[in-house]
Amino acid sequence: MGIEPYFVAGMGSLFFTIGFFMAFSYWKFKQEAQEREGEIVAIEYYTTTSRSGGKTRKSAYYRPVAEFMWQGKIHKVAGASVNYMRHRLHQKVSVLVRANDHDELLKATIKDGAHSVPGFLFIVMGALMIGVAYFQLGIDQNTVQGIFAGFMALGVVFYKLSNMKIVFKPYQQKAGSKLIDTESEFEEETEKNALVGSIIALVMLGFGLFMAYTGYTSLPLEAQKLIQHEIFSLLRDALDKKLPEDWIKNLVLLGIGVFFSSTALYSLYYTHKLTRIKRWR
């Protein structure tokens, strides 16, 4: 069989474990934290640089900066970084605050579903790789379960160790970043961000729909009917490896296409919401 199936299953299990504990960590933090009202005082804009295939690529990110009161003092905290603006200046937000028994701050962040997105993406990527190792590369179920259990056990250890070192870090502006803290700057950036965001989302939507259409139309009529009327039965047969190999390949392509399309529609929704910010003020 070679090492490839074990490598793919191992990397998939690693990604899934990282994603699971990222999502679980934020969920647990939300359960333990207190909520305080905060106000967005700025949007921090910054870029990151990465190299791939000898080419340099720049990515732009925005993260909201909010002020909140704790024990009579004003503190600043930043929210999740995303590639589009999701907040407006002076918007009231909930700040999640975790303190120890002496009311000393341990951790604080703006309450935002975007914190769960990276973990979810790692989980999806890991699940897809595990699926490839199991369905396409022929690794047996017991081996997959063993590799997965090993990585999850390591994840528990690292999670426990990292939780022992939680200390509140006041907001610090990133080097080379720009703070958007006036109405005129915000308005200008909003218009630019909406245009670029719409273009990227539409390209992703077209790509996702093409993949989904290709995967669906490549399936035989029998499989298409199962998708329409007995989707759970089809998934059960896929897990039991009772489906032909060409069905599996096209179902994976269909699933990836649906995922990309859904992500693009989500992005378009927030881009549309962004263009209405002026009406909210």
C-alpha positions in Angstrom: 0.0 0.0 0.0 2.9 2.4 0.7 3.1 5.3 3.1 0.8 7.7 1.2 -2.5 6.5 2.8 -1.0 6.8 6.3 0.4 10.2 5.6 -2.9 11.5 4.2 -4.9 10.0 7.1 -2.4 11.4 9.6 -2.5 14.9 8.2 -6.3 14.8 8.0 -6.5 13.7 11.7 -4.0 16.5 12.6 -6.1 19.1 10.8 -9.3 17.8 12.3 -7.9 17.8 15.8 -6.6 21.3 15.5 -9.9 22.5 14.2 -11.9 20.7 16.9 -9.9 22.1 19.8 -10.0 25.6 18.2 -13.8 25.5 18.1 -14.1 23.8 21.4 -11.8 26.3 23.1 -14.0 29.2 21.9 -17.2 27.4 22.9 -15.8 26.7 26.4 -14.6 30.3 26.8 -18.1 31.5 25.9 -19.6 29.3 28.6 -17.3 30.6 31.3 -17.1 34.3 30.3 -19.2 37.2 31.5 -20.6 39.7 29.0 -19.9 43.4 29.1 -21.1 46.1 26.7 -18.4 47.5 24.5 -18.2 50.0 21.7 -16.2 49.8 18.4 -13.7 52.7 18.4 -11.7 51.7 15.3 -11.2 49.1 12.6 -7.6 48.0 12.2 -6.5 47.3 8.6 -3.3 45.3 8.0 -1.8 43.1 5.3 0.2 39.8 5.5 2.7 38.5 3.0 3.2 34.9 2.0 5.2 33.1 -0.7 4.0 30.2 -2.8 5.6 28.8 -5.9 8.2 31.6 -6.0 5.5 34.3 -6.0 4.7 36.8 -3.2 1.0 37.2 -2.2 -0.5 39.9 -0.1 -3.7 39.4 1.9 -5.7 42.2 3.6 -7.5 41.8 6.9 -9.7 43.9 9.1 -10.2 43.5 12.9 -12.5 45.5 15.1 -11.2 47.3 18.1 -13.6 47.9 21.0 -13.4 49.6 24.4 -15.1 48.2 27.5 -15.2 48.9 31.2 -13.9 46.5 33.8 -13.4 47.3 37.5 -13.7 51.0 36.8 -11.0 51.0 34.1 -11.3 51.3 30.3 -9.7 48.4 28.4 -9.3 47.9 24.7 -9.7 44.5 23.0 -9.6 43.3 19.4 -12.0 41.0 17.6 -11.4 38.3 15.0 -9.5 39.2 11.8 -11.4 38.7 8.6 -10.9 39.9 5.0 -14.0 42.2 5.0 -15.4 44.7 7.5 -18.2 43.4 9.6 -18.6 46.2 12.1 -19.2 50.0 12.0 -17.7 52.7 14.1 -19.4 53.3 17.4 -21.4 50.1 17.1 -22.4 48.6 20.4 -21.0 45.0 20.8 -20.8 42.3 23.5 -17.4 41.7 24.9 -16.7 38.3 26.5 -14.6 38.6 29.6 -13.1 35.9 31.7 -11.6 36.7 35.1 -10.1 34.7 38.0 -11.5 34.6 41.6 -9.9 38.0 42.3 -11.6 39.7 39.4 -8.3 40.0 37.5 -8.7 39.8 33.7 -7.6 36.5 32.1 -9.0 36.8 28.7 -11.3 39.1 26.7 -12.6 39.2 23.1 -15.4 40.7 21.1 -18.3 38.1 20.9 -18.3 37.1 17.2 -19.1 33.9 15.3 -16.0 34.6 13.1 -13.9 33.1 15.9 -15.3 29.6 15.1 -14.6 29.9 11.3 -10.9 28.8 11.4 -11.7 25.8 13.5 -14.6 24.8 11.2 -12.4 25.1 8.1 -9.7 22.9 9.7 -12.4 20.3 10.6 -13.7 20.3 7.0 -10.2 20.0 5.5 -9.3 17.2 7.9 -12.5 15.3 7.3 -12.0 15.5 3.5 -8.4 14.2 3.8 -9.5 11.3 6.1 -12.3 10.5 3.5 -9.7 10.4 0.7 -7.5 8.1 2.7 -10.4 5.8 3.5 -12.4 5.8 0.3 -9.7 6.4 -2.4 -6.4 5.1 -1.0 -7.9 2.0 0.7 -6.7 2.4 4.3 -8.8 0.2 6.6 -11.2 1.6 9.2 -9.4 0.4 12.3 -6.1 2.1 11.2 -8.0 5.4 10.6 -9.6 5.2 14.0 -6.2 4.4 15.6 -4.5 7.4 14.0 -7.4 9.7 14.7 -7.6 8.6 18.4 -3.8 9.2 18.8 -4.0 12.8 17.5 -7.1 13.5 19.6 -5.2 12.3 22.7 -2.3 14.6 21.9 -4.8 17.4 21.4 -6.2 16.9 24.9 -2.7 17.2 26.4 -1.8 20.4 24.5 -5.2 21.9 25.3 -4.8 21.3 29.0 -1.2 22.8 28.9 -2.2 25.9 27.0 -5.2 26.6 29.3 -2.7 26.8 32.2 -1.0 29.8 30.6 -4.0 32.1 29.9 -3.1 35.7 30.8 -4.9 38.8 29.6 -3.0 40.7 26.9 -4.1 44.3 26.3 -4.8 45.3 22.7 -1.7 46.2 20.8 -1.7 47.7 17.3 0.1 45.5 14.7 3.2 46.9 13.2 2.5 48.6 9.9 -1.2 48.5 10.3 -3.7 51.4 9.9 -6.4 52.4 12.3 -9.7 53.5 10.6 -11.2 55.6 13.3 -12.9 58.5 11.5 -16.2 58.5 9.6 -14.6 59.7 6.4 -11.9 57.0 6.4 -14.6 54.4 7.3 -16.8 55.5 4.4 -14.0 55.3 1.9 -12.8 51.9 3.1 -16.4 50.6 3.1 -16.9 51.4 -0.6 -13.6 49.9 -1.6 -14.1 46.8 0.5 -17.7 46.2 -0.8 -16.5 46.2 -4.4 -13.5 43.9 -3.9 -15.5 41.6 -1.7 -18.3 41.2 -4.2 -15.8 40.4 -7.0 -14.0 37.7 -5.0 -17.3 36.2 -3.8 -18.8 36.1 -7.3 -15.6 34.3 -8.6 -15.8 31.8 -5.8 -19.5 31.3 -6.3 -19.0 30.6 -10.0 -16.1 28.2 -9.2 -18.2 26.4 -6.6 -21.3 26.1 -8.8 -19.2 24.7 -11.7 -17.7 22.0 -9.4 -21.1 21.1 -8.0 -22.7 21.0 -11.4 -19.9 18.9 -12.8 -20.0 16.4 -9.9 -23.8 16.1 -10.0 -24.2 15.7 -13.8 -21.4 13.2 -13.9 -23.3 10.9 -11.6 -25.6 8.3 -13.2 -29.4 8.9 -13.0 -29.8 6.4 -10.2 -27.4 8.3 -8.0 -29.1 11.6 -8.8 -32.4 10.2 -7.7 -30.8 9.0 -4.4 -29.5 12.5 -3.8 -33.0 13.9 -4.4 -35.0 11.4 -2.4 -32.7 9.2 -0.2 -29.6 11.3 0.7 -29.1 9.6 4.1 -29.2 6.2 2.6 -26.7 7.3 0.0 -24.3 8.6 2.7 -24.7 5.4 4.7 -23.7 3.3 1.6 -20.8 5.6 1.0 -19.5 5.1 4.5 -19.9 1.3 4.2 -18.0 1.5 0.8 -20.9 0.0 -1.1 -20.8 2.6 -3.8 -18.8 2.4 -7.1 -15.5 4.3 -7.0 -16.6 6.8 -9.8 -19.7 7.7 -7.7 -17.5 8.5 -4.7 -15.3 10.8 -6.8 -18.2 12.7 -8.2 -19.9 13.0 -4.8 -16.7 14.4 -3.3 -16.6 17.0 -6.2 -20.2 17.8 -5.6 -19.6 18.3 -1.9 -16.6 20.6 -2.4 -18.6 22.6 -4.9 -21.5 23.0 -2.5 -19.1 24.1 0.3 -17.4 26.8 -1.9 -20.8 28.0 -3.1 -22.2 28.3 0.4 -19.1 30.2 1.6 -19.4 32.6 -1.4 -23.1 33.3 -0.7 -22.3 33.9 3.0 -19.6 36.4 1.9 -22.0 38.1 -0.6 -24.6 38.5 2.2 -22.1 40.3 4.4 -20.9 42.4 1.5 -24.5 43.5 0.9 -25.0 44.2 4.6 -21.8 46.3 4.5 -23.1 48.6 1.8 -26.1 49.4 4.1 -23.9 50.7 6.9 -24.6 54.3 6.0 -28.3 53.8 6.4 -27.7 52.4 10.0 -25.8 55.5 11.2 
